[in-house]
Amino acid sequence: MSIGCKIVKDFQRPAPELVTRFKDMPVANIDDNMGRIAAVDAAIEPIGYKGQLLGTAFTVRVPQGDNLMFHAAMDLAKPGDVIVIDAGGFTDRAIFGELMATYCKARGIKGIVCDGAIRDRGGLAAMEDFHVYARSATPNGPYKNGPGEINVPVVIGGKLVRPGDIVVGDDDGVLFIDPAIAAELADATEAVEKKEADIMAHILGDGTYIRPWVDEKLKEISCEIL
């Protein structure tokens, strides 16, 4: 795919209270209500394990191994944003390391999701209250030639992401939510969380896990039970 040279400085962000509805919600429960196919490629992993990432997608597309547009993006993103970098899945050259991530954190950015490589893995893993997800790590540094695009639709781990999408990540992985479906999705996920809490209470309280659907499905598929 060809990469243009374009910067969109700003975009419409979802209301903060809509984003906050997903606070502390497990990505797995949200994904269950998105057809169980919403999460990005599992190869994009958290660098360190720090709980939940939650914010608004500020998107960047860069050529393989080049971070010029990420440098521009760091000065434009706003507090509460998550910088989402489409680096084409290229892993031979890092897009950023601890220095750039620290600058992002200082500006109130919540984290970075990169479909590409990082470096300074240890330093990034040790950062408090800042989340990084990436496909790999390498000591090879980036070029700074461009071109690139800021705040255009991008693809991260096989999933389309638009500026302003809600970003939710945890130790399992990352997904992106269209604000247009966010309220309905939050309602559905809250219902799942309540149901799972009830199941867990029974498991811990009386040792039961009632699942009549298991026997029904075995019968449906004509499973031979000896």
KASUL-V333573 format. One record per residue. RES is the residue in three letters. SS is DSSP state (h for helix, s for strand, l for the rest). OMEGA is omega in radians with two decimals (NA if undefined). D_LAST is the distance of its C-alpha to the last C-alpha in whole Angstrom. Layout:
BEGIN
RES/SS/OMEGA/D_LAST
RES/SS/OMEGA/D_LAST
END
This chain:
BEGIN
MET/l/3.11/55
SER/l/-3.12/59
ILE/l/3.13/60
GLY/l/3.10/63
CYS/s/-2.95/65
LYS/s/3.07/65
ILE/s/2.98/65
VAL/l/-2.98/65
LYS/l/-3.06/66
ASP/l/-3.09/64
PHE/l/3.14/62
GLN/l/3.10/60
ARG/l/3.10/58
PRO/l/3.11/56
ALA/l/-3.13/57
PRO/h/-3.12/56
GLU/h/3.07/55
LEU/h/3.10/52
VAL/h/-3.08/51
THR/h/3.12/51
ARG/l/-3.12/48
PHE/l/-3.14/46
LYS/l/3.10/47
ASP/l/3.06/44
MET/l/3.09/42
PRO/l/3.10/39
VAL/h/-3.13/39
ALA/h/-3.14/35
ASN/h/3.08/35
ILE/h/-3.12/38
ASP/h/3.10/36
ASP/h/-3.14/33
ASN/l/3.08/36
MET/l/3.09/37
GLY/l/-3.13/34
ARG/l/-3.12/33
ILE/l/-3.00/35
ALA/l/-3.05/39
ALA/l/3.10/39
VAL/l/3.07/41
ASP/l/-3.09/40
ALA/l/3.10/38
ALA/l/3.07/40
ILE/l/-2.95/43
GLU/s/3.04/43
PRO/s/3.05/44
ILE/l/-2.95/47
GLY/l/-3.09/47
TYR/l/-2.92/44
LYS/l/-3.11/47
GLY/l/-2.95/45
GLN/l/2.90/46
LEU/s/-3.14/48
LEU/s/3.12/49
GLY/s/-3.07/52
THR/s/-3.05/54
ALA/s/2.97/53
PHE/s/-2.89/56
THR/s/3.11/56
VAL/s/3.00/57
ARG/s/-3.11/57
VAL/s/2.99/58
PRO/l/-3.13/59
GLN/l/3.04/57
GLY/l/-3.10/58
ASP/s/-3.08/61
ASN/l/3.14/61
LEU/h/-3.08/64
MET/h/3.04/63
PHE/h/3.07/61
HIS/h/3.10/64
ALA/h/-3.09/66
ALA/h/-3.10/63
MET/h/-3.12/63
ASP/l/-3.09/66
LEU/l/-3.11/65
ALA/l/-3.08/62
LYS/l/3.07/62
PRO/l/-3.10/61
GLY/l/3.11/57
ASP/s/2.93/57
VAL/s/3.13/54
ILE/s/-3.05/55
VAL/s/-2.98/53
ILE/s/3.02/54
ASP/s/3.11/52
ALA/l/3.06/53
GLY/l/-3.12/51
GLY/l/-3.10/49
PHE/l/-3.01/51
THR/l/-3.11/51
ASP/l/-3.09/53
ARG/l/-3.08/56
ALA/s/3.09/56
ILE/s/3.13/57
PHE/s/3.09/58
GLY/l/-3.00/58
GLU/h/-3.09/59
LEU/h/-3.12/62
MET/h/3.12/61
ALA/h/3.13/58
THR/h/3.08/61
TYR/h/3.10/63
CYS/h/3.14/61
LYS/h/-3.13/60
ALA/h/-3.13/63
ARG/l/3.08/64
GLY/l/3.08/61
ILE/l/-3.00/58
LYS/l/-3.11/55
GLY/s/-3.13/53
ILE/s/3.01/53
VAL/s/-3.03/50
CYS/s/3.01/50
ASP/s/-3.07/49
GLY/s/-3.04/50
ALA/s/3.01/51
ILE/s/2.92/53
ARG/l/-3.02/55
ASP/l/-3.08/56
ARG/h/-3.10/52
GLY/h/3.12/53
GLY/h/3.11/56
LEU/h/-3.13/54
ALA/h/-3.08/51
ALA/h/-3.12/53
MET/l/3.12/55
GLU/l/3.08/54
ASP/l/3.05/54
PHE/l/-3.00/54
HIS/s/3.06/50
VAL/s/3.01/50
TYR/s/-3.13/47
ALA/s/-3.10/48
ARG/s/-3.13/46
SER/s/3.04/47
ALA/s/3.08/50
THR/l/3.07/53
PRO/l/-3.13/57
ASN/l/-3.10/58
GLY/l/-3.05/60
PRO/l/2.88/61
TYR/s/-3.14/64
LYS/l/-3.04/66
ASN/l/-3.01/67
GLY/l/-0.04/65
PRO/l/3.14/65
GLY/s/-3.08/62
GLU/s/3.12/61
ILE/s/3.10/61
ASN/l/2.95/59
VAL/l/3.06/58
PRO/l/3.14/54
VAL/s/3.07/52
VAL/s/3.14/49
ILE/s/3.11/47
GLY/l/3.11/44
GLY/l/-3.11/43
LYS/s/3.10/44
LEU/s/3.12/47
VAL/s/3.10/50
ARG/l/3.05/53
PRO/l/-3.14/55
GLY/l/3.02/55
ASP/l/3.10/51
ILE/s/-3.12/50
VAL/s/3.05/48
VAL/s/3.10/45
GLY/s/2.98/44
ASP/s/-3.07/42
ASP/l/3.12/40
ASP/l/-3.08/38
GLY/s/-3.01/40
VAL/s/2.94/42
LEU/s/-3.08/43
PHE/s/-3.03/45
ILE/s/3.01/46
ASP/l/-3.13/48
PRO/h/-3.12/51
ALA/h/3.14/50
ILE/h/-2.97/47
ALA/h/-3.09/47
ALA/h/3.12/48
GLU/h/-3.14/45
LEU/h/3.10/43
ALA/h/3.09/44
ASP/h/-3.11/43
ALA/h/-3.13/39
THR/h/3.07/39
GLU/h/3.11/40
ALA/h/3.10/38
VAL/h/-3.14/35
GLU/h/3.10/36
LYS/h/3.14/37
LYS/h/-3.12/33
GLU/h/3.09/32
ALA/h/3.10/34
ASP/h/3.11/33
ILE/h/-3.13/29
MET/h/3.12/31
ALA/h/3.12/33
HIS/h/3.13/30
ILE/h/-3.10/28
LEU/h/-3.05/31
GLY/h/-3.09/32
ASP/h/3.05/29
GLY/l/-3.13/26
THR/l/3.05/24
TYR/l/-2.99/23
ILE/l/-3.10/22
ARG/l/-3.12/21
PRO/h/-3.11/19
TRP/h/-3.14/20
VAL/h/3.13/17
ASP/h/3.13/14
GLU/h/-3.14/17
LYS/h/3.10/17
LEU/h/3.10/13
LYS/h/-3.12/13
GLU/h/-3.11/16
ILE/l/3.08/15
SER/l/3.12/12
CYS/l/3.09/10
GLU/l/3.14/6
ILE/l/-3.05/4
LEU/l/NA/0
END
